[in-house]
Amino acid sequence: MKSKFEEFSTGWKVLFAAFLGVALGASPLPYNIIGFTVAPLSQEFGWTTTQIVFPITIFGITASFMAPLLGWLADKYGVRPVALWSLFAFGLSFAAISLTPASLPVYYGLWLMVGLVGIGSTPVTWSRAINMWFFKSRGLALGLLLMGTSLPPLFIPHIAVWAIENEGWRSMFYIVALFPLLIALPVCLWLFREPTADELPKEIKNATGKVSGVTLSVALKDYRFWIIWVSIMLIAIAFGGAFINMVPILADRGFTLSQSATVMSALGIGIFSGRIITGMLLDRFWASFVAFPLLCLPAITGIILLGDDILFPMVIMAGLFLGFAAGAESDLIAYLSGRYFGMANYGKIYGMLYMAFGIGSALSPLIYAYVRDTTGSYDQMIFASIFLFIAGGALLLLLGKYPTTFGDDPSKELAATQIPEVAKS
């Protein structure tokens, strides 16, 4: 049985490559540049802000429905070919947006293509490999992997602004596309792979030495799958719109753009720390005990934002809590998929769970905006989000114990399960 140190000593190169794949893949890059295209595209084509940013919804929903398919391909043919080809295709399709003519259908079609081919460069694929390299320190490893989505905000917006100001918005797309093509792809070609049979942690293998786990059809009949799915959807609907609309939410309460930027920085710090701290906690305690209090933190955010005469330090705390829970949720999706359903068909099962996250995140900004447009404030949606966060966290308390074996009948698994005590090294 490998110790935590041994897992990292053998798997760190793969983890580093996967980290770059996540950081420079389709999960974070589109969201970090779309806001900067509003002014130049509006000036050149006369399109509205809604028309220009709508591709993010197209991209998000398309990627969500493609996730189970790409997960199935990763299960069948291995993560390496699926992730690397998708990373390559994402870079090319993202660069192709620079060719946008004065046609909204073509513009939307190019973003549709990004969603179709890019989903394989997201944690849907990379996390499968990390789950197969790590078991004792799986939570921490997944936290480190998903920190990749926190890296682009540190530099991609600055590069996007420089490119637009000096070379134009078209050049910005292919300049940003060089990051997955010239940095992530070569490193992943060199370092990224799945473990051999001898390198697999024995905890994820069955008696015959093969990777254990239930089929997708069995998972879909398991109440635990749907508890996780509904929980993810509730949290995503509550969070996505709050994140995208945080600046106008704060503006409605009289805060300046500079103050809003500080709150967004606090939110980013929360995401970053949430992934690492949650990962370490998952390696020591039952996931649901970890998840419930962490996912209730944004409820405090909602209470703060609904208050009268809000003090600025309280708003910073609200942003930190919201980000921390967002970081925790990302860890939980990957961790729960592997612990409750095994690794044999992880890609398909994770893809189905990711679908809830993607659809909820894509629809949430529109819901928040609709409430603002029809009622004159975000208050009703913020109030509803308090209950969505609490309900999403509470649902996970119903999951029960981790399976230690995986059979075809979920009811048979329940007899041989346990909630872990503090993990032993």
Secondary structure, 3 states (H helix, E strand, C coil): CCCHHHHHHHHHHHHHHHHHHHHCCCCCHHHHHHHHHHHHHHHHHCCCHHHHHHHHHHHHHHHHHHHHHHHHHHHHHCHHHHHHHHHHHHHHHHHHHHHCCCCHHHHHHHHHHHHHHHHHHCHHHHHHHHHHHCCCCHHHHHHHHHHHHHCHHHCHHHHHHHHHHHCCHHHHHHHHHHHHHHHHHHHHHHHCCCCCCCCCCHHHECCCCCECECCHHHHHCCHHHHHHHHHHHHHHHHHHHHHHCHHHHHHHCCCCHHHHHHHHHHHHHHHHHHHHHHHHHHCCCCHHHHHHHHHHHHHHHHHHHCCCCCCHHHHHHHHHHHHHHHHHHHHHHHHHHHHHHECCCHHHHHHHHHHHHHHHHHHHHHHHHHHHHHHCCCHHHHHHHHHHHHHHHHHHHHCCCEECCCCCCHHHHHHHEECCCCCCC
